[in-house]
Amino acid sequence: MEHGRLFVDSTGVEWEVYDESQWTITWALDWEYPPQSENPGLLFDSPLGRRRIFPCPPDWNALSDTELEVLLRVAVSLT
């Protein structure tokens, strides 16, 4: 997927992070999850599962890995 970012949390797990407003139908089908166009969030993906938090912070891509991990910890599980 494009428009994503990788980060490693404090436990060593690598997460891919995506802005849901940038999704295409192909991505939605790959995830088997319908993107929320009215209230897009920030999506986290790893071997441990998928999570979502909303709304998506407008500057999420400029956040540090530590700041992303704080968002990850409060994100809701999608799996």
N, C-alpha and C positions, 0 to 999 in steps of 0.2 A: 504494500500500500504506500502511496505517496502521502506527503504532508504529515508524516508521523515523526516521532522522536523516540530514541532509546534512552533508558536510564537504568541503573542498577540500584536496587534498594539496599538498605543497611544490612539485610540478611544475605545479600549476594544474588538475589533473583533479578533477572533482566526483564524489564517491562517495555512494551511498545505502547506509546501514547498517541492518541488521535483526536483531532477536533471533529466531532460528529457533524458539524455543519459543512465539512468538506467531503463528506461521503458520497459515493456513487452507488448505484443500484448493485453493481458488481460486488462492492465491499459488503453491502448489506446481505447479499445472498451468501457470501463467503462466511459471514458471521452467523447467519440464520437469525438475524436480529434486525428489526425495522428501525432505520434511523429516525430520530425524533426531530422533525423539521421545525416544529413550533417552539421547542425548548431544547435546542441542541446542547449536548454535554461534552464532557471530556471522557474518553474511553481508554481503559488500561487493559492490556492483554499480556499474559505470560503463561507458562506451563501450569501455573497454579489456578488459572481461571481468568475470567473477564469481569471488569468492574466499570461502573459509570458514576460520574458525579455531574451535577448540573446546578446552575448554568456553567458553561465553559468559561473560565476566566479569559478575558480578552488578550491578556499578555502571557498566557500559559507557556508558550515556547521560550520565553525569556526567564522563566522561573528556574531556580537552582534545582538540582536533583533532590536535595533535602526538602525544598518546598513542594516539589511534585509528590514526594513520599507522604507528606502530611495530607495532601489531597487524596492520595491513594488509600490511606488508612480510613478515611470516612466515606469513600466511594461504595456504592451498593453493588453487590455481586449480581452478575447477569447469568451465571452458570450454577 
